[in-house]
Amino acid sequence: MKRYHVRLTEEAERDLVDLFEYIARKDSVDKAYDVLEKLDALILSLVQQPERGHYPPELNKRGVKDYREVHFKPYRVIYEIIRNHVVVLACFDGRRDMQLLLERRLLR
């Protein structure tokens, strides 16, 4: 089975920090660590079969098929596959205005 190299952009790393801080503030530090741990595991799982992710619907309806996503509901990890690399571009809470976030981050 082909293995990929996974890399997070600085923006995606900042997204994870922001999510952690928000969850810690609104819920608890324990919950924030739990969510971050599950997102990390999800991201690391992309070393195998990153093609399993689907196209983000907000981009797919515009005909953009350069990006994929996987979920740990309600959180969405957006990434791009470039040869044998998976580049994680964003980690968002899917309850936010995803159309706007994705347009700002990926379609600039």
Secondary structure, DSSP 8 states (H G I E B T S, - for coil): --B-EEEE-HHHHHHHHHHHHHHHHHT-HHHHHHHHHHHHHHHHGGGB-GGGSB--HHHHTTT--S-EEEEETTEEEEEEEETTEEEEEEEEETTS-HHHHHHHHH--
